[in-house]
Amino acid sequence: MLHDRLKQLIGIGAAVTSVTLGGFMLPAILQESEQNTLRYTNVAVEGAPGWVNTIGKSIGAFRGLLVDYLWIKIHHMQREGLYFEVMADADLITKLQPRFPQVWVFHAHNMAYNISVATHTIDERWQWVNEGIRLLREKGLRANPDDLVLHKELAFFFMHKLNGNSDDAHLYYKRKFAERWHNLLGEPPVSWNDRTALMKEIAEAPRTLVDAEVLDPLVQELYDTLVIDYSEFNEGKSELTPELILQQVTQLETISSHSLIAAEFGMKDKLRSQSPYFNTLEQLYVNPKYRKAWRILLATLRKQVLKDEYNMDPQLMYEYTRDGGPLDWRHPQSHAFYWARRGGSVGKGRIKADEIYRTMNIDRIQLQALQGLARSGRISFDPFAQEVPGRFPDARFIDSVIGDETREGLWNELYKKHYFVRGSGSDTFTTFLRNFLGSAVREWYRQGELERAQAILDQLDKLFGTGATPPNTAYQVPLDVWVSNETKGKYERMPSVAISDVTSALRYAFRVGIGQNKPDVYKEAVNFANNVTKEFRTNDYNNYTSKFGTGRIKDIIGVLESSAQITFEQLMTDPTIPIEERIAIWSGVDKLEQGLRPRIYDRIAPRLQVQYESHPLSKIRTFDEAFPKPPGLDAWRKKLANEANSARDAAKNNNPSNTIDRK
């Protein structure tokens, strides 16, 4: 008996000693696991989604054997082209190996690049591309929130698959992507400050409706009314989700003030007569009683959807908009920038010394995303039109890259970060800067900003010309000659350059040719725009037609046919241009270009009036006096409605989602 008791005491002592020693050793173990990135996240207290551990623990040691079998099976099915059969096994593999980033990358790439091209319709193709993105964003990054590789691959999907033009269906992707984010966040404000304020409002919104009700008790009443009315309208067949509410409200706003197509078709009146739910929604939306409640509710729902459905952090979206530029989330490059920047931040402590190239790659994507936004970051989109979103240059992103008097540019930040990386890591960023500054010179020159263009050309000469080692005179040429040389051969290789040049030239035509009453300047700029459009559209390369019956490149430049109208619309609502200048342009445009004012009046009037009423001029002149309605507006509305009908019929006859034959 005594002998047994002695064994028990020794066992207890050994256990206490082991636990004590384990406690002392734990910090060192955690530190070592952190240094070797053996944990899936940088914060030990963070928990993975429930499914991350459930399956693996339930089958124990058999997991490795099952994974090996599934990989071999998938490899054989992949070679035989059985892409759809692969997916069930792929889903199981991601659950068995949730913290192995290459697993997620492989299957997401398979969906977006392999299975998508094996489908029969363009809509199916988009669904598979979107599923690949969602797999990384909403599952892979929930299981591995700090993994740099997953962030880099996701950013690349947005930059290459959605924003690029190598896929036959890329125009359709751009339209569907813009539509989804337009419905989620609405038409973005024009000014950078207003966009930043919008994202800040969402970031600071309550997380739940219960918290929102504390700010305004009417929030819950408003939400309950929407749910009850929707349930009665569709007879309880579907649930009113937060994303559906946002979609309905955005469509109401678009129909009421943003969509030219909706106005031309009288869509609001038709919905009023056909949909009791639309009437209820409209009455609630315009009711002054719920003004504050609507604002809180929409911000709360947007925050919920962004976090729960898209795994995106509104706080980071706000910070990146504040620091990176006026991001339009309907543009794929905005998402590429978000995921690349987030990955570079959360993954920096999980990269070994010999893996520094991973950090450099994701930092390059940040710069490339801002470069893409500088070339096409200003979006014109009407969700009711069967058209590709108009994508035009936004020069505000030039300063985001190279900096200005108030902030350090992203390029300088990353150049200093990689300056001492072995193998001349910073040299690749130097090459980017030279190319980017060259594009900036061309864009400022086309807009008539000759002083800014010359200043950047002088900077190029200082860095890469006479100030380089050895010195050269490549930049010691007249500004117009340098721009001409810079443009040669670009249109064929980079279609966005043609759009940028045409838009910049037209902007210069309106501001100087009309605003300063210089008809010759206007005619010269318009001539240039017409010549670029003609040259690009008659190039044999751009006649390529995809298997879906659309032009992969040619249809991009189709935007140029309406570029004058879109540029004029953007100009008239641009808060960076003085109201006085816009009044002069509005009053003088008919002398040189008739038909522009009636085409855009209904679309710009609500936004322009809000801007005008905050200006001192509004105290002495009414909005209608400053920006009078174009003569014959009613007749123009009928004409535009007929044009819209014709365009819709043409779109039906050339429906890109038609099934295609496979041989």
C-alpha positions in Angstrom: 0.0 0.0 0.0 2.8 2.3 1.0 4.6 1.4 -2.2 1.6 2.3 -4.3 1.2 5.6 -2.5 4.9 6.4 -3.2 4.4 5.8 -6.9 1.4 8.1 -6.9 3.3 10.9 -5.3 6.2 10.5 -7.7 3.8 10.6 -10.6 2.1 13.7 -9.3 5.5 15.3 -8.8 6.6 14.4 -12.3 3.4 15.8 -13.7 3.7 19.1 -11.8 7.3 19.4 -12.9 6.5 18.7 -16.5 3.7 21.3 -16.6 5.9 23.9 -14.9 8.8 23.2 -17.3 6.3 23.3 -20.2 5.0 26.7 -19.1 8.6 28.0 -19.1 9.3 26.5 -22.5 6.1 27.7 -24.2 7.2 31.2 -25.0 10.3 29.9 -26.8 8.3 27.3 -28.7 5.8 30.0 -29.8 8.6 32.3 -30.8 10.3 29.5 -32.9 7.0 28.5 -34.5 6.5 32.2 -35.4 9.9 32.5 -36.9 9.4 29.4 -39.0 5.7 30.3 -39.8 4.4 27.1 -38.3 1.2 28.8 -37.2 -1.5 29.8 -39.7 -1.8 33.2 -38.2 0.4 35.8 -36.5 -1.8 36.0 -33.4 -2.0 32.9 -31.3 -5.4 33.6 -29.9 -7.1 33.8 -33.3 -9.2 30.8 -34.1 -9.6 29.2 -37.5 -13.1 28.5 -38.9 -14.6 25.4 -37.4 -14.2 23.2 -40.5 -10.4 23.8 -40.4 -9.9 21.3 -37.6 -13.0 19.1 -37.6 -12.3 16.9 -40.6 -8.6 16.4 -40.0 -9.1 15.4 -36.4 -12.0 13.1 -37.2 -9.9 10.8 -39.4 -6.5 11.2 -37.6 -3.5 9.6 -39.2 -5.5 8.4 -42.2 -5.6 12.0 -43.5 -2.3 11.8 -45.2 -3.2 8.6 -47.1 -6.5 10.0 -48.2 -4.9 13.3 -49.4 -2.3 11.3 -51.4 -5.1 9.3 -53.0 -7.2 12.3 -53.9 -4.2 14.2 -55.4 -3.4 11.2 -57.7 -7.1 10.9 -58.6 -7.3 14.6 -59.4 -4.2 14.5 -61.5 -5.6 11.8 -63.7 -9.0 13.5 -64.1 -7.2 16.8 -64.9 -5.3 15.1 -67.8 -8.6 13.7 -69.1 -10.3 17.1 -69.0 -12.8 16.0 -66.4 -12.7 19.5 -64.7 -16.2 19.3 -63.1 -15.5 15.9 -61.5 -12.4 17.4 -60.0 -14.2 19.9 -57.9 -15.8 17.6 -55.3 -12.5 16.1 -54.5 -10.8 19.5 -54.6 -13.2 20.8 -52.0 -12.4 17.8 -49.7 -8.6 18.3 -50.2 -8.9 22.0 -49.1 -10.6 20.8 -45.9 -8.0 18.2 -45.3 -5.1 20.5 -45.9 -6.6 23.9 -45.0 -3.2 25.5 -44.0 -1.3 24.5 -47.1 -1.6 27.7 -49.3 -0.6 25.9 -52.6 -3.7 23.7 -52.3 -6.0 26.8 -52.3 -4.0 28.4 -55.2 -4.1 25.2 -57.3 -7.8 24.7 -57.1 -8.7 28.4 -57.4 -6.5 28.6 -60.5 -8.2 25.5 -61.8 -11.6 27.0 -61.5 -10.7 30.5 -62.9 -8.4 29.4 -65.7 -9.1 25.8 -66.7 -12.7 24.9 -65.9 -14.0 28.3 -67.0 -12.7 28.0 -70.5 -14.3 24.5 -70.8 -17.8 25.8 -70.3 -20.4 26.5 -73.0 -21.8 29.9 -72.2 -20.2 33.2 -71.2 -22.3 33.3 -68.0 -21.0 29.9 -66.9 -17.5 31.1 -67.6 -18.0 34.1 -65.3 -19.4 31.9 -62.6 -16.4 29.7 -62.5 -14.0 32.7 -62.6 -15.9 34.2 -59.7 -15.9 30.9 -57.8 -12.1 30.7 -58.1 -11.8 34.2 -56.6 -14.3 33.4 -53.9 -12.4 30.2 -53.0 -9.3 32.2 -52.2 -11.0 35.3 -50.7 -13.7 33.7 -48.6 -12.3 30.3 -47.7 -8.5 30.2 -48.2 -7.8 33.5 -46.5 -10.2 32.7 -43.6 -8.1 29.6 -42.9 -4.8 31.4 -43.6 -5.5 35.1 -42.9 -1.8 36.1 -42.8 -0.5 34.1 -45.7 1.3 36.3 -48.2 1.1 33.8 -51.1 -2.7 33.7 -51.0 -2.9 37.5 -51.0 -0.5 37.7 -53.9 -2.4 35.1 -56.0 -5.8 36.7 -55.2 -4.5 40.2 -56.2 -3.1 38.7 -59.4 -6.5 37.2 -60.3 -8.1 40.6 -60.1 -5.3 42.3 -62.0 -4.9 39.7 -64.8 -8.1 37.7 -65.2 -10.6 40.5 -64.6 -8.7 43.6 -65.6 -6.7 42.1 -68.4 -7.9 41.5 -72.0 -6.3 38.0 -72.6 -9.6 36.2 -71.9 -12.3 36.1 -74.7 -14.9 37.0 -72.1 -13.1 39.8 -70.2 -15.6 42.4 -71.3 -18.4 40.4 -69.7 -16.3 39.9 -66.6 -15.8 43.7 -66.3 -19.5 44.4 -66.6 -20.6 41.7 -64.1 -18.0 42.8 -61.6 -18.9 46.5 -61.9 -22.6 45.6 -61.5 -22.0 43.6 -58.3 -19.9 46.3 -56.6 -22.2 49.0 -57.9 -25.1 47.3 -56.2 -23.1 46.9 -53.0 -21.7 50.3 -52.5 -23.7 52.5 -54.9 -22.5 55.2 -57.3 -19.3 56.5 -55.8 -18.9 60.2 -55.1 -16.8 62.1 -57.6 -14.4 63.8 -55.3 -11.6 62.0 -53.4 -12.6 63.5 -50.1 -16.2 62.3 -50.5 -15.1 58.8 -51.4 -12.9 58.7 -48.4 -15.7 59.9 -46.2 -18.1 57.3 -47.5 -15.7 54.5 -46.7 -15.0 56.0 -43.3 -18.8 56.0 -42.6 -19.0 52.3 -43.4 -15.9 51.5 -41.4 -17.3 53.2 -38.3 -20.8 51.9 -38.7 -22.3 49.5 -36.1 -21.5 45.8 -36.6 -25.1 44.6 -36.0 -28.6 45.9 -36.3 -28.9 45.8 -32.5 -25.9 48.2 -32.2 -27.4 50.4 -35.0 -30.7 50.6 -33.1 -28.8 52.3 -30.2 -27.9 55.1 -32.5 -31.4 55.5 -33.9 -34.4 53.4 -32.7 -36.1 53.8 -36.1 -33.5 51.6 -37.7 -35.1 48.4 -36.5 -38.6 49.7 -37.4 -37.4 50.5 -40.9 -35.7 47.1 -41.4 -38.8 45.2 -40.1 -41.0 47.1 -42.5 -38.8 46.2 -45.4 -38.7 42.5 -44.5 -42.5 42.3 -44.0 -43.3 44.1 -47.2 -40.9 42.0 -49.2 -42.2 38.8 -47.8 -45.8 39.8 -48.7 -44.6 40.8 -52.2 -42.9 37.5 -53.1 -45.2 35.4 -50.9 -42.4 34.3 -48.7 -40.5 32.5 -51.5 -37.2 34.1 -50.7 -35.5 35.9 -47.8 -34.6 39.6 -47.9 -30.9 39.4 -47.3 -28.7 42.4 -46.4 -27.1 42.2 -49.9 -30.5 42.2 -51.6 -31.6 45.3 -49.6 -28.5 47.1 -50.7 -29.1 46.0 -54.3 -32.7 47.3 -54.3 -31.8 50.6 -52.7 -28.9 51.2 -55.2 -31.2 50.4 -58.1 -33.7 52.9 -56.7 -31.1 55.5 -56.5 -29.8 54.7 -60.0 -33.2 54.8 -61.5 -34.0 58.1 -59.8 -30.8 60.1 -60.6 -28.0 58.2 -62.3 -29.2 56.0 -65.1 -29.7 57.7 -68.5 -31.2 54.4 -69.8 -33.7 54.2 -67.0 -34.8 57.8 -67.6 -35.2 57.3 -71.3 -37.3 54.2 -70.8 -39.4 55.7 -68.1 -38.5 52.8 -65.8 -39.5 54.5 -62.6 -43.1 55.1 -63.8 -43.3 51.5 -65.1 -42.2 50.1 -61.7 -44.6 52.3 -59.9 -47.5 51.0 -61.8 -46.3 47.3 -61.7 -44.6 46.7 -58.4 -46.3 47.5 -55.1 -43.0 46.7 -53.3 -41.2 49.3 -55.4 -43.7 51.9 -54.3 -43.3 51.0 -50.6 -39.5 51.1 -50.9 -39.6 54.5 -52.7 -42.0 55.9 -50.1 -39.8 54.7 -47.2 -36.6 56.0 -48.9 -37.9 59.6 -49.5 -39.7 59.8 -46.1 -37.9 62.5 -44.0 -38.7 60.5 -40.9 -36.3 57.8 -41.9 -33.5 59.9 -43.3 -31.0 59.3 -40.5 -32.2 55.7 -40.1 -31.6 54.9 -43.7 -28.0 56.3 -43.5 -27.2 54.2 -40.5 -28.9 51.1 -41.9 -27.2 51.2 -45.2 -23.7 51.7 -43.6 -24.4 48.9 -41.2 -25.5 46.4 -43.9 -22.6 47.3 -46.1 -20.2 46.7 -43.3 -21.9 43.3 -42.6 -21.8 42.2 -46.2 -18.2 43.3 -46.7 -17.0 41.4 -43.7 -19.2 38.3 -43.8 -19.7 37.8 -47.5 -16.5 39.2 -49.0 -14.0 38.8 -46.2 -12.9 42.5 -46.6 -12.2 45.0 -43.8 -14.0 48.3 -44.3 -11.4 50.0 -42.1 -8.6 49.0 -44.5 -10.8 50.0 -47.4 -11.1 53.4 -45.8 -7.4 53.7 -45.1 -6.4 52.6 -48.6 -8.8 55.1 -50.1 -7.5 57.9 -47.9 -3.8 57.1 -48.6 -3.8 55.4 -52.0 -6.2 57.5 -54.0 -9.9 57.8 -54.9 -10.4 54.0 -55.3 -13.5 53.0 -57.2 -14.4 49.5 -56.0 -16.1 48.7 -59.3 -12.7 48.5 -60.8 -10.7 45.2 -60.4 -7.4 47.1 -59.9 -8.8 48.6 -56.7 -9.2 45.0 -55.3 -5.8 44.0 -56.6 -4.3 47.0 -54.7 -6.3 46.1 -51.6 -5.2 42.5 -51.4 -1.6 43.2 -52.4 -1.3 45.9 -49.8 -3.0 43.9 -47.1 -0.8 40.8 -47.9 2.3 42.9 -47.7 1.3 44.2 -44.3 0.1 41.0 -42.5 2.5 38.6 -44.2 5.8 40.5 -43.7 6.7 38.7 -40.5 6.1 35.3 -42.0 8.7 35.4 -44.8 12.1 33.9 -44.4 15.2 35.7 -45.6 15.6 33.6 -48.7 11.9 34.3 -49.7 12.2 38.0 -50.0 11.2 37.7 -53.6 7.7 37.0 -52.5 7.5 40.3 -50.7 8.9 42.1 -53.8 6.3 40.4 -56.0 3.4 41.5 -53.9 4.8 45.0 -53.6 5.1 45.2 -57.4 1.4 44.4 -57.7 0.6 47.4 -55.5 2.4 49.7 -57.9 1.0 48.0 -61.0 -2.5 48.3 -59.6 -2.1 52.1 -59.1 -0.6 52.4 -62.5 -3.7 50.6 -63.9 -6.0 53.0 -62.0 -4.1 56.0 -63.4 -4.8 54.7 -66.9 -8.4 53.6 -66.4 -9.5 54.3 -62.9 -12.4 56.7 -63.7 -15.4 54.5 -64.4 -18.7 55.5 -66.2 -21.3 52.7 -65.6 -25.0 52.5 -66.1 -26.2 49.1 -64.8 -29.3 49.3 -66.9 -27.4 49.6 -70.1 -26.1 46.5 -71.9 -22.7 48.0 -72.2 -19.2 47.5 -70.9 -18.3 50.0 -68.2 -16.5 53.1 -69.6 -12.9 53.2 -68.2 -11.0 56.4 -68.4 -7.7 57.7 -67.0 -7.7 59.3 -63.6 -4.6 61.5 -63.2 -5.1 61.7 -59.4 -3.4 58.3 -59.1 -0.2 59.7 -60.7 0.5 61.6 -57.5 -0.4 58.5 -55.5 2.6 56.8 -57.1 5.2 59.6 -57.3 4.0 61.7 -54.4 3.3 65.4 -54.1 4.0 68.3 -51.6 1.8 66.7 -48.9 2.7 62.9 -49.1 5.3 60.4 -50.0 4.4 58.4 -53.1 4.0 54.6 -53.0 7.0 54.2 -55.3 9.4 56.0 -52.9 8.1 54.0 -50.0 8.7 50.6 -51.7 12.0 51.7 -53.3 13.4 52.5 -49.8 12.0 49.3 -48.4 13.9 47.1 -51.0 17.0 49.3 -51.5 19.3 47.0 -49.6 17.8 43.7 -50.8 20.5 41.5 -52.3 20.6 41.1 -56.1 19.8 44.8 -56.7 16.1 44.3 -55.7 15.4 48.0 -56.0 16.4 48.1 -59.7 13.1 46.6 -60.8 11.2 49.5 -59.1 13.5 51.9 -60.9 12.4 50.5 -64.3 8.8 50.8 -63.2 9.4 54.5 -62.3 10.9 55.3 -65.7 8.0 53.8 -67.6 5.4 55.3 -65.3 6.8 58.8 -65.5 6.9 58.5 -69.3 3.2 57.7 -69.3 2.5 60.6 -66.9 4.3 63.0 -69.3 2.1 61.9 -72.2 -1.1 62.1 -70.2 -0.5 65.6 -68.8 0.6 66.8 -72.3 -2.6 65.5 -73.9 -4.6 67.3 -71.2 -2.8 70.6 -72.0 -1.0 70.6 -68.6 2.2 71.5 -70.4 4.0 72.8 -67.2 3.3 69.6 -65.3 4.3 67.5 -68.3 7.6 69.4 -68.7 8.3 69.2 -64.9 8.0 65.4 -65.0 10.1 65.2 -68.2 12.8 67.2 -66.4 12.6 64.8 -63.5 13.1 61.9 -65.9 16.2 63.7 -67.4 17.6 64.2 -63.9 17.1 60.6 -62.9 17.7 58.7 -66.1 19.2 61.2 -68.6 21.9 63.8 -68.0 21.8 63.0 -64.3 22.4 59.3 -64.8 25.7 57.4 -64.9 26.7 57.4 -67.6 24.7 60.5 -68.7 22.6 60.5 -71.9 20.5 63.0 -73.8 17.4 60.8 -74.3 15.2 63.4 -72.5 16.8 66.5 -73.9 14.2 66.9 -76.7 11.2 69.2 -77.1 8.2 68.1 -75.2 6.0 67.4 -78.2 8.7 65.4 -79.9 9.2 63.3 -76.8 5.5 62.6 -76.5 5.2 61.6 -80.1 8.1 59.2 -79.8 6.7 57.8 -76.5 3.4 57.1 -78.2 4.7 55.2 -81.3 3.6 51.5 -81.2 1.7 51.9 -77.9 -1.8 51.7 -79.3 -1.4 48.2 -80.8 0.3 46.8 -77.6 -1.7 48.8 -75.0 -5.3 49.7 -76.0 -5.7 51.7 -72.8 -3.2 54.2 -74.1 -5.5 55.1 -77.0 -8.4 55.7 -74.6 -6.2 57.7 -72.3 -4.9 59.9 -75.2 -8.4 60.5 -76.6 -9.9 61.3 -73.3 -7.1 63.6 -72.3 -7.3 65.5 -75.6 -11.1 65.9 -75.3 -10.8 67.2 -71.8 -8.3 69.8 -73.0 -10.6 70.6 -75.9 -13.5 71.4 -73.5 -11.5 73.3 -70.9 -9.4 75.4 -73.3 -11.2 75.3 -76.6 -14.6 76.0 -75.2 -14.0 77.3 -71.7 -11.4 79.9 -72.9 -13.2 80.4 -76.3 -10.4 79.1 -78.5 -12.1 77.3 -81.4 -8.9 76.4 -83.1 -7.6 74.6 -80.0 -10.9 72.7 -79.8 -10.9 71.6 -83.5 -7.2 70.5 -83.2 -7.9 68.4 -80.2 -11.0 66.8 -81.6 -9.2 66.1 -84.9 -6.5 64.3 -82.9 -9.1 62.3 -81.0 -10.9 61.3 -84.3 -7.6 60.3 -85.9 -6.6 58.1 -83.0 -10.0 56.4 -83.0 -9.9 55.8 -86.8 -6.3 54.5 -86.7 -7.1 52.1 -83.9 -10.3 50.8 -85.2 -9.0 50.1 -88.7 -6.0 48.2 -87.4 -6.2 44.5 -88.5 -5.2 43.2 -85.1 -8.3 44.7 -83.6 -10.6 42.9 -85.9 -10.2 39.7 -83.9 -13.5 38.3 -82.8 -13.8 35.8 -80.0 -15.9 32.6 -80.0 -18.6 34.5 -78.1 -19.1 36.9 -81.0 -17.4 39.9 -79.4 -14.2 41.7 -80.1 -11.6 41.1 -77.5 -9.8 44.3 -78.2 -12.0 46.1 -80.8 -15.0 46.5 -78.4 -12.8 48.2 -75.8 -12.2 51.1 -78.3 -15.9 51.1 -79.1 -16.0 53.3 -75.9 -14.2 55.9 -78.0 -17.3 56.5 -80.1 -19.1 57.9 -77.0 -15.9 59.3 -75.4 -16.9 62.9 -76.1 -20.2 62.5 -74.2 -18.6 60.6 -71.3 -15.7 63.0 -71.0 -18.1 66.0 -71.1 -20.2 64.4 -68.4 -17.2 63.7 -66.1 -15.9 67.2 -66.7 -19.2 68.9 -65.7 -19.3 66.9 -62.4 -15.6 67.1 -61.5 -15.4 69.1 -58.2 -11.7 69.9 -58.9 -12.8 72.2 -61.8 -14.1 75.6 -60.6 -17.8 76.1 -60.9 -17.2 79.3 -62.8 -15.2 77.4 -65.5 -17.9 74.8 -65.8 -20.5 77.4 -66.2 -18.5 78.9 -69.1 -18.1 75.5 -70.7 -21.8 74.7 -70.4 -22.9 78.0 -71.9 -20.4 77.7 -74.8 -20.4 74.1 -75.9 -23.3 74.4 -78.3 -21.4 76.7 -80.5 -18.9 74.0 -81.4 -20.5 70.7 -80.4 -24.3 70.5 -80.5 -26.1 67.6 -78.9 -23.9 67.0 -76.0 -25.9 69.0 -73.4 -29.2 67.2 -73.9 -27.6 63.8 -73.9 -26.1 64.3 -70.4 -28.4 66.9 -68.7 -30.7 64.4 -66.9 -27.8 62.4 -65.7 -25.6 65.2 -64.3 -28.3 67.6 -63.0 -28.9 66.1 -59.6 -25.1 65.8 -58.7 -24.2 69.1 -60.3 -27.0 70.9 -58.4 -25.7 69.6 -55.1 -22.2 70.9 -55.9 -23.6 74.3 -57.1 -25.7 74.9 -54.0 -22.6 74.7 -51.8 -20.9 77.4 -53.8 -21.3 81.2 -53.0 -22.6 81.8 -56.5 -25.8 80.0 -55.7 -26.8 82.9 -53.4 -27.1 85.3 -56.4 -28.0 82.9 -59.3 -30.2 79.9 -59.3 -29.0 76.6 -60.6 -31.3 76.9 -63.6 -29.8 80.3 -64.4 -26.2 79.0 -64.1 -26.9 75.7 -65.9 -30.0 76.2 -68.0 -31.8 73.3 -69.6 -30.8 72.7 -73.2 -33.4 73.8 -75.7 -35.7 71.1 -77.1 -34.9 68.8 -74.2 -38.2 66.9 -74.4 -37.7 66.1 -78.1 -34.1 65.0 -77.3 -35.5 62.7 -74.6 -37.7 60.9 -77.1 -34.8 60.6 -79.6 -32.6 59.1 -76.9 -35.4 56.7 -75.9 -35.5 55.5 -79.5 -31.8 55.1 -79.6 -31.9 53.1 -76.4 -34.5 50.8 -77.9 -32.4 50.2 -81.0 -29.4 49.5 -78.8 -31.3 47.1 -76.7 -32.6 45.2 -79.7 -29.1 45.0 -81.1 -27.8 43.7 -77.8 -30.5 40.9 -77.8 -29.6 39.9 -81.4 -25.9 39.7 -80.3 -26.4 38.2 -76.9 -23.0 37.2 -75.5 -24.5 34.5 -73.3 -25.7 32.4 -76.2 -24.6 28.8 -76.1 -21.7 28.0 -78.4 -21.1 24.8 -80.2 -18.2 22.6 -79.1 -16.5 20.3 -81.6 
